[in-house]
Amino acid sequence: MSIRALAEKLHISRANAYTRVRRLLDSGVLRGFRAEVDPELLGLGTSAYITLNITQVQWRNVRESLRKLPGVSHIALVGGEFDVIMHVRAKDNADLRRIVLEQIQGMPGVINTRTLLVFDEPALEPDPIAAEPP
């Protein structure tokens, strides 16, 4: 949303809206702005969550290796049945298979993986809290 649209929505001046956004950026509350991309239009029609069990002391190395993979949209170290969960987008099932079996399972520190294929990703409504004036 533009500064002008934000100012109108909050019923404040553009200068005030710009100052508030700048303060949020400078303080680190806002880390940046992103475009929302349609992955299917980019040719990434397959999506999956992949869970990993890893050798704990290898976490930092595994994390850095996972970050370098194409199509990775999220990585998290978690507690519970597995150690890591990640979201990956791929061209198709063959591409996903290559990523999981050849790249992820071949990484030092990865003990095993489980792949959960995503069948549908319904669009979410915008966060109503984010739309409220600060």
N, CA, C and O of each residue as an XYZ file, in Angstrom:
536
protein
N       0.855     -1.163      0.000
C       0.000      0.000      0.000
C       0.903      1.229      0.000
O       1.950      1.244      0.648
N       0.499      2.224     -0.710
C       1.281      3.452     -0.781
C       1.152      4.245      0.517
O       0.228      4.019      1.298
N       2.076      5.168      0.744
C       2.017      6.039      1.923
C       0.728      6.850      1.883
O       0.088      7.065      2.913
N       0.356      7.294      0.700
C      -0.871      8.075      0.558
C      -2.093      7.253      0.989
O      -2.938      7.746      1.736
N      -2.189      5.997      0.518
C      -3.314      5.142      0.885
C      -3.292      4.840      2.379
O      -4.342      4.805      3.020
N      -2.111      4.623      2.933
C      -1.980      4.371      4.370
C      -2.464      5.580      5.167
O      -3.210      5.435      6.135
N      -2.040      6.758      4.761
C      -2.451      7.988      5.451
C      -3.967      8.160      5.408
O      -4.586      8.519      6.409
N      -4.557      7.904      4.254
C      -6.012      8.014      4.134
C      -6.715      7.006      5.029
O      -7.704      7.330      5.687
N      -6.201      5.788      5.049
C      -6.819      4.726      5.864
C      -6.749      5.061      7.349
O      -7.684      4.779      8.098
N      -5.634      5.667      7.773
C      -5.440      5.997      9.189
C      -5.937      7.391      9.559
O      -5.916      7.780     10.726
N      -6.389      8.141      8.542
C      -6.877      9.511      8.758
C      -5.793     10.399      9.365
O      -6.033     11.133     10.323
N      -4.600     10.316      8.789
C      -3.477     11.154      9.209
C      -2.841     11.742      7.957
O      -3.170     11.341      6.840
N      -1.933     12.691      8.143
C      -1.261     13.304      6.992
C      -0.260     12.328      6.384
O       0.177     11.384      7.043
N       0.100     12.560      5.123
C       1.115     11.717      4.474
C       2.450     11.837      5.197
O       3.163     10.845      5.349
N       2.792     13.041      5.642
C       4.058     13.243      6.359
C       4.075     12.425      7.656
O       5.089     11.819      8.003
N       2.949     12.414      8.363
C       2.854     11.653      9.604
C       2.945     10.157      9.308
O       3.624      9.430     10.033
N       2.276      9.688      8.260
C       2.338      8.265      7.891
C       3.765      7.886      7.521
O       4.261      6.841      7.944
N       4.427      8.729      6.736
C       5.803      8.447      6.345
C       6.704      8.377      7.575
O       7.547      7.485      7.675
N       6.534      9.304      8.504
C       7.348      9.331      9.723
C       7.138      8.064     10.542
O       8.097      7.484     11.053
N       5.880      7.631     10.669
C       5.596      6.412     11.438
C       6.217      5.184     10.774
O       6.801      4.341     11.455
N       6.095      5.082      9.456
C       6.680      3.942      8.741
C       8.194      3.972      8.884
O       8.806      2.936      9.143
N       8.808      5.135      8.721
C      10.264      5.272      8.852
C      10.709      4.844     10.244
O      11.719      4.153     10.380
N       9.965      5.247     11.295
C      10.306      4.876     12.670
C      10.221      3.353     12.844
O      11.081      2.756     13.491
N       9.199      2.732     12.274
C       9.057      1.277     12.375
C      10.181      0.556     11.633
O      10.655     -0.485     12.089
N      10.605      1.094     10.507
C      11.737      0.512      9.773
C      13.036      0.677     10.556
O      13.810     -0.270     10.698
N      13.264      1.874     11.058
C      14.503      2.151     11.801
C      14.614      1.321     13.080
O      15.712      0.926     13.474
N      13.478      1.058     13.725
C      13.500      0.288     14.969
C      13.559     -1.217     14.724
O      13.776     -1.992     15.655
N      13.368     -1.631     13.470
C      13.422     -3.051     13.146
C      12.094     -3.771     13.246
O      12.016     -4.963     12.948
N      11.034     -3.066     13.664
C       9.711     -3.691     13.732
C       9.281     -4.119     12.332
O       8.814     -5.240     12.130
N       9.442     -3.222     11.377
C       9.238     -3.570      9.965
C      10.600     -3.906      9.393
O      11.537     -3.115      9.503
N      10.715     -5.078      8.781
C      12.000     -5.495      8.224
C      12.087     -5.263      6.727
O      13.146     -5.477      6.136
N      11.015     -4.836      6.108
C      11.056     -4.578      4.678
C       9.692     -4.794      4.063
O       8.697     -5.000      4.758
N       9.668     -4.742      2.749
C       8.428     -4.883      2.009
C       8.641     -5.941      0.947
O       9.733     -6.061      0.392
N       7.597     -6.713      0.663
C       7.718     -7.804     -0.292
C       6.540     -7.803     -1.247
O       5.452     -7.325     -0.927
N       6.781     -8.340     -2.405
C       5.709     -8.539     -3.364
C       5.109     -9.924     -3.142
O       5.834    -10.870     -2.836
N       3.812    -10.049     -3.291
C       3.162    -11.353     -3.192
C       3.140    -11.953     -4.590
O       2.511    -11.414     -5.500
N       3.831    -13.068     -4.748
C       4.027    -13.694     -6.051
C       3.176    -14.954     -6.154
O       3.042    -15.694     -5.179
N       2.607    -15.198     -7.318
C       1.855    -16.430     -7.562
C       2.849    -17.496     -8.009
O       3.353    -17.424     -9.130
N       3.146    -18.490     -7.157
C       4.164    -19.488     -7.496
C       3.808    -20.312     -8.739
O       4.697    -20.704     -9.495
N       2.527    -20.572     -8.952
C       2.140    -21.357    -10.129
C       2.470    -20.624    -11.417
O       2.888    -21.240    -12.398
N       2.281    -19.301    -11.416
C       2.618    -18.525    -12.610
C       4.129    -18.474    -12.843
O       4.579    -18.188    -13.952
N       4.903    -18.748    -11.805
C       6.360    -18.829    -11.927
C       6.819    -20.224    -12.334
O       8.014    -20.464    -12.511
N       5.860    -21.149    -12.482
C       6.220    -22.511    -12.854
C       6.523    -23.404    -11.676
O       7.124    -24.465    -11.841
N       6.114    -22.989    -10.477
C       6.346    -23.784     -9.272
C       5.002    -24.327     -8.788
O       4.434    -23.831     -7.815
N       4.502    -25.356     -9.482
C       3.170    -25.873     -9.239
C       3.054    -26.906     -8.136
O       1.942    -27.282     -7.766
N       4.175    -27.377     -7.598
C       4.156    -28.374     -6.527
C       4.688    -27.736     -5.252
O       5.663    -26.984     -5.271
N       4.029    -28.053     -4.147
C       4.420    -27.491     -2.862
C       4.392    -28.602     -1.819
O       3.524    -29.475     -1.859
N       5.341    -28.571     -0.884
C       5.381    -29.597      0.160
C       6.022    -29.040      1.426
O       6.870    -28.149      1.385
N       5.585    -29.599      2.545
C       6.278    -29.389      3.808
C       7.161    -30.613      4.000
O       6.732    -31.748      3.792
N       8.379    -30.366      4.393
C       9.325    -31.461      4.607
C       9.798    -31.366      6.047
O      10.239    -30.310      6.502
N       9.700    -32.490      6.764
C      10.223    -32.533      8.122
C      11.542    -33.297      8.091
O      11.712    -34.233      7.309
N      12.464    -32.892      8.941
C      13.769    -33.525      9.008
C      14.116    -33.864     10.444
O      13.784    -33.122     11.369
N      14.773    -34.969     10.617
C      15.472    -35.261     11.858
C      16.946    -35.083     11.536
O      17.446    -35.583     10.529
N      17.623    -34.367     12.403
C      19.022    -34.035     12.138
C      19.875    -34.342     13.359
O      19.365    -34.538     14.463
N      21.169    -34.380     13.140
C      22.127    -34.442     14.234
C      22.176    -33.026     14.818
O      22.569    -32.086     14.129
N      21.782    -32.873     16.070
C      21.608    -31.548     16.663
C      22.822    -30.633     16.501
O      22.666    -29.442     16.229
N      24.017    -31.173     16.662
C      25.214    -30.331     16.570
C      25.440    -29.812     15.155
O      26.237    -28.896     14.950
N      24.745    -30.388     14.179
C      24.881    -29.968     12.782
C      23.844    -28.919     12.382
O      23.812    -28.523     11.217
N      22.989    -28.450     13.307
C      21.888    -27.551     12.958
C      22.331    -26.366     12.110
O      21.726    -26.103     11.071
N      23.351    -25.656     12.515
C      23.760    -24.452     11.774
C      24.219    -24.806     10.358
O      23.900    -24.090      9.408
N      24.953    -25.887     10.213
C      25.405    -26.303      8.882
C      24.237    -26.752      8.016
O      24.171    -26.407      6.836
N      23.314    -27.521      8.594
C      22.141    -27.976      7.853
C      21.303    -26.766      7.439
O      20.866    -26.673      6.292
N      21.081    -25.842      8.375
C      20.299    -24.631      8.074
C      20.890    -23.872      6.893
O      20.158    -23.469      5.989
N      22.184    -23.677      6.889
C      22.815    -22.931      5.797
C      22.696    -23.681      4.470
O      22.497    -23.060      3.426
N      22.815    -24.995      4.501
C      22.657    -25.792      3.282
C      21.224    -25.718      2.767
O      21.001    -25.607      1.561
N      20.254    -25.781      3.675
C      18.844    -25.705      3.276
C      18.512    -24.335      2.686
O      17.740    -24.238      1.731
N      19.094    -23.281      3.252
C      18.829    -21.916      2.764
C      19.287    -21.723      1.324
O      18.761    -20.866      0.615
N      20.247    -22.501      0.896
C      20.783    -22.371     -0.459
C      19.946    -23.096     -1.513
O      20.142    -22.892     -2.711
N      19.009    -23.947     -1.069
C      18.196    -24.704     -2.014
C      17.189    -23.791     -2.705
O      16.614    -22.913     -2.062
N      16.969    -23.984     -3.994
C      15.943    -23.189     -4.675
C      14.547    -23.619     -4.234
O      14.314    -24.799     -3.970
N      13.628    -22.675     -4.152
C      12.244    -22.976     -3.836
C      11.896    -23.063     -2.370
O      10.736    -23.295     -2.027
N      12.878    -22.882     -1.485
C      12.610    -22.947     -0.049
C      11.999    -21.619      0.395
O      12.596    -20.559      0.209
N      10.798    -21.689      0.988
C      10.142    -20.453      1.427
C      10.133    -20.295      2.942
O       9.879    -19.199      3.442
N      10.409    -21.377      3.691
C      10.394    -21.279      5.147
C      11.197    -22.440      5.734
O      11.112    -23.571      5.255
N      11.975    -22.145      6.776
C      12.730    -23.160      7.517
C      12.591    -22.825      8.997
O      12.739    -21.668      9.390
N      12.305    -23.837      9.823
C      12.216    -23.595     11.266
C      12.751    -24.793     12.037
O      12.463    -25.942     11.703
N      13.529    -24.510     13.070
C      13.950    -25.518     14.036
C      12.814    -25.612     15.045
O      12.416    -24.604     15.629
N      12.290    -26.819     15.252
C      11.122    -26.987     16.110
C      11.364    -28.082     17.142
O      12.303    -28.868     17.020
N      10.524    -28.122     18.139
C      10.577    -29.177     19.132
C       9.498    -30.203     18.839
O       8.457    -29.866     18.274
N       9.730    -31.438     19.213
C       8.715    -32.458     19.018
C       9.244    -33.670     18.296
O      10.391    -34.075     18.485
N       8.406    -34.241     17.472
C       8.698    -35.494     16.768
C       9.842    -35.357     15.764
O      10.550    -36.329     15.499
N      10.027    -34.180     15.213
C      11.108    -33.936     14.267
C      11.817    -32.655     14.662
O      11.345    -31.926     15.534
N      12.945    -32.376     14.028
C      13.776    -31.236     14.423
C      13.569    -29.999     13.563
O      13.651    -28.873     14.054
N      13.301    -30.210     12.285
C      13.192    -29.104     11.337
C      11.942    -29.314     10.500
O      11.615    -30.439     10.124
N      11.241    -28.216     10.212
C      10.160    -28.246      9.226
C      10.456    -27.143      8.222
O      10.878    -26.044      8.582
N      10.227    -27.458      6.965
C      10.489    -26.474      5.920
C       9.418    -26.561      4.849
O       8.789    -27.604      4.669
N       9.218    -25.471      4.147
C       8.271    -25.430      3.041
C       9.062    -25.234      1.756
O       9.931    -24.366      1.673
N       8.749    -26.053      0.754
C       9.477    -26.026     -0.513
C       8.480    -25.956     -1.660
O       7.426    -26.589     -1.621
N       8.822    -25.187     -2.669
C       8.062    -25.140     -3.917
C       8.954    -25.688     -5.020
O      10.148    -25.395     -5.080
N       8.347    -26.496     -5.897
C       9.106    -27.119     -6.985
C       8.273    -27.077     -8.267
O       7.069    -26.822     -8.235
N       8.939    -27.333     -9.393
C       8.238    -27.326    -10.680
C       7.159    -28.395    -10.724
O       6.031    -28.138    -11.145
N       7.517    -29.600    -10.284
C       6.601    -30.737    -10.338
C       7.075    -31.783     -9.346
O       8.038    -31.558     -8.613
N       6.400    -32.931     -9.319
C       6.779    -33.978     -8.357
C       8.176    -34.523     -8.601
O       8.884    -34.859     -7.651
N       8.580    -34.616     -9.860
C       9.930    -35.107    -10.169
C      10.985    -34.147     -9.618
O      12.007    -34.578     -9.084
N      10.732    -32.851     -9.750
C      11.654    -31.849     -9.224
C      11.690    -31.918     -7.697
O      12.761    -31.831     -7.096
N      10.532    -32.072     -7.074
C      10.465    -32.208     -5.621
C      11.222    -33.447     -5.164
O      11.962    -33.403     -4.181
N      11.035    -34.549     -5.878
C      11.734    -35.798     -5.552
C      13.246    -35.602     -5.592
O      13.957    -36.080     -4.708
N      13.737    -34.909     -6.606
C      15.169    -34.630     -6.743
C      15.662    -33.793     -5.564
O      16.716    -34.076     -4.995
N      14.900    -32.767     -5.200
C      15.294    -31.905     -4.080
C      15.400    -32.723     -2.789
O      16.380    -32.610     -2.054
N      14.377    -33.549     -2.521
C      14.349    -34.311     -1.267
C      15.388    -35.425     -1.265
O      16.214    -35.507     -0.356
N      15.346    -36.282     -2.286
C      16.198    -37.475     -2.261
C      17.662    -37.198     -2.571
O      18.542    -37.833     -1.990
N      17.938    -36.272     -3.464
C      19.325    -36.031     -3.850
C      19.983    -34.910     -3.062
O      21.158    -35.001     -2.707
N      19.223    -33.853     -2.789
C      19.864    -32.713     -2.139
C      19.724    -32.743     -0.615
O      20.725    -32.668      0.096
N      18.501    -32.851     -0.113
C      18.313    -32.781      1.339
C      18.841    -34.035      2.029
O      19.607    -33.937      2.988
N      18.440    -35.210      1.552
C      18.878    -36.430      2.228
C      20.382    -36.671      2.094
O      20.952    -37.454      2.853
N      21.013    -36.019      1.156
C      22.459    -36.159      1.000
C      23.280    -35.208      1.847
O      24.509    -35.276      1.839
N      22.614    -34.314      2.583
C      23.335    -33.339      3.403
C      23.904    -33.992      4.660
O      23.222    -34.783      5.312
N      25.142    -33.665      5.000
C      25.692    -34.142      6.275
C      24.842    -33.620      7.432
O      24.493    -32.440      7.469
N      24.514    -34.495      8.368
C      23.714    -34.102      9.517
C      22.238    -34.434      9.391
O      21.523    -34.421     10.392
N      21.758    -34.734      8.179
C      20.352    -35.091      8.000
C      20.209    -36.594      8.221
O      20.834    -37.390      7.521
N      19.388    -36.978      9.191
C      19.177    -38.384      9.519
C      18.061    -38.961      8.653
O      18.236    -40.008      8.030
N      16.907    -38.278      8.613
C      15.808    -38.727      7.759
C      14.870    -37.573      7.457
O      14.947    -36.513      8.078
N      13.981    -37.793      6.492
C      13.015    -36.771      6.098
C      11.638    -37.409      5.953
O      11.505    -38.624      5.804
N      10.638    -36.569      6.001
C       9.259    -36.971      5.690
C       8.663    -35.834      4.864
O       8.787    -34.666      5.231
N       8.019    -36.173      3.751
C       7.470    -35.170      2.849
C       5.948    -35.185      2.914
O       5.319    -36.236      2.784
N       5.367    -34.008      3.115
C       3.920    -33.841      3.171
C       3.517    -32.976      1.971
O       3.727    -31.763      1.978
N       2.951    -33.588      0.967
C       2.562    -32.895     -0.250
C       1.353    -31.999      0.021
O       0.384    -32.428      0.647
N       1.413    -30.771     -0.447
C       0.316    -29.815     -0.272
C      -0.640    -29.959     -1.450
O      -0.225    -29.845     -2.604
N      -1.913    -30.209     -1.168
C      -2.920    -30.353     -2.217
C      -3.574    -29.033     -2.584
O      -3.924    -28.817     -3.744
N      -3.747    -28.130     -1.591
C      -4.420    -26.867     -1.848
C      -3.912    -25.837     -0.856
O      -3.658    -26.152      0.306
N      -3.769    -24.618     -1.315
C      -3.332    -23.521     -0.456
C      -4.313    -22.369     -0.621
O      -4.082    -21.467     -1.427
N      -5.409    -22.393      0.138
C      -6.383    -21.312      0.002
C      -5.784    -19.981      0.452
O      -5.048    -19.922      1.436
N      -6.107    -18.922     -0.276
C      -5.613    -17.589      0.077
C      -6.212    -17.171      1.410
O      -7.388    -17.424      1.673
N      -5.419    -16.541      2.241
C      -5.871    -16.059      3.536
C      -6.313    -14.610      3.409
O      -5.790    -13.853      2.591
N      -7.272    -14.245      4.221
C      -7.697    -12.851      4.280
C      -6.590    -12.048      4.957
O      -5.853    -12.583      5.785
N      -6.468    -10.769      4.611
C      -5.462     -9.936      5.293
C      -5.695     -9.920      6.796
O      -6.833    -10.012      7.255
N      -4.627     -9.805      7.552
C      -4.671     -9.770      9.007
C      -5.458     -8.532      9.456
O      -5.036     -7.411      9.171
N      -6.592     -8.706     10.152
C      -7.383     -7.543     10.564
C      -6.647     -6.654     11.551
O      -6.903     -5.451     11.603
N      -5.743     -7.218     12.332
C      -4.969     -6.411     13.286
C      -4.048     -5.459     12.530
O      -3.866     -4.311     12.934
N      -3.468     -5.942     11.430
C      -2.561     -5.100     10.654
C      -3.283     -3.920     10.037
O      -2.657     -2.901      9.744
N      -4.595     -4.035      9.834
C      -5.361     -2.961      9.207
C      -5.780     -1.894     10.204
O      -6.227     -0.820      9.800
N      -5.644     -2.165     11.509
C      -6.041     -1.212     12.530
C      -5.007     -0.099     12.662
O      -3.816     -0.350     12.480
N      -5.425      1.098     12.967
C      -4.469      2.194     13.191
C      -3.564      1.884     14.380
O      -4.011      1.280     15.355
N      -2.292      2.294     14.307
C      -1.376      2.042     15.430
C      -1.753      2.858     16.654
O      -1.088      2.766     17.686
